[in-house]
Amino acid sequence: MEIKKFINKKPYIISGPCSAESEEQLLNTAKSLKGKINVFRAGVWKPRTKPNSFEGVGKEALFWLQKVQNETGLKVITEVATAKHVELCLNAGIDMLWIGARTTVNPFYVQEISEALSGVNIPVFVKNPIHPDISLWIGALERLNNKGITKLSAIHRGFFTYESSAFRNEPKWELPIELKRKLPDLPIICDPSHISGNRKLIGDISQTAMDLDMNGLMIESHINPKKALSDVNQQLTPTELQNLLDSLIYRKRKSEDEKILSELKYLREKIDTIDEGIVSVLKNRKQFVEEIAQIKLKHNVTIFQLERWFQILNSRQRQATEIGLDPKMISDIYKLIHKYSILTQSKIMRKD
């Protein structure tokens, strides 16, 4: 992918209300944010789960964003979900666009948007799909890139989960890290508002994003959050936003101190030795799994044994708790080990 750098400041801050509700609301919020942010955001069209929810003002709000541009000098950004949205935004001179999570999941929609943007190389931000599918995320970026959009950025806004969670959307930090590994030139912005769903958690999520070397933050800010027509609980006042940004610690990527580098090298070598042992142990474990598969094959026994799986999971979590390890981490690791144990046995059973 050809990606042209357009984010030249870190942290790059995008902020503004979840929804454009009125001209007065947008202008008052934008004027309060001026000097604190790089880009002003507001949702013109709001894809909502239920039809009777506030779904945005629509086209009229684009004129309000033009006033924000003229009266504050801020660049403005909004979400597009259809080719028609793109056409209206381009005609209104909107500086940047983002594609939301509900749109990223649908390649047909992304393709239509990409074609509508063909020949217009404005910055486009792509939110991760609702579910943790990195291929869909990359696919959306590639569709845009294929139509000449090179000023691209990803937005990490978290992922839907059926599990009980403190977050509105699980951060699953490993996904943006993997995206960075695959596309190292792609800037990634974190959206703590949608990850948290709760203004009290936004600060911690923002700090984690900065510690993971993300390029910036998209944080929702409203002049009067309690009266917001959407996402009341996750919007900050401009003053709260400034306080949050002032409280963040911005760390350097590398140290030039030889003593620190030497200490890190020593400890990393220790970890490498341990990891080599873990891989060797997993190889030994696989050999026993293969022997088990041969016995099951010989005696016509099913691969998956529910009671045995629960026994493994519970005992390993209990052991983790006893020695001070995070039981969820151990659970996640063993779910992956179990997955590959099933696959190993399945291959042997199919050879019959």
Secondary structure by P-SEA (a helix, b strand, c coil): cccccccccccbbbbbccccccaaaaaaaaaaacccccbbbbbcccccccccccccccccaaaaaaaaaaaccbbbbbbbccaaaaaaaaaaccccccccaaaaacaaaaaaaaaaacccccbbbbcccccccaaaaaaaaaaaaaacccbbbbbbcbbbbcccccccccccaaaaaaaaaacccbbbbbccccccccccaaaaaaaaaaaacccccbbbbbcccccccccccccccaaaaaaaaaabbbbbcccccaaaaaaaaaaaaaaaaaaaaaaaaaaaaaaaaaaaaaaaaaaccccccaaaaaaaaaaaaaaaaaacccaaaaaaaaaaaaaaaaaaaaaaaacc
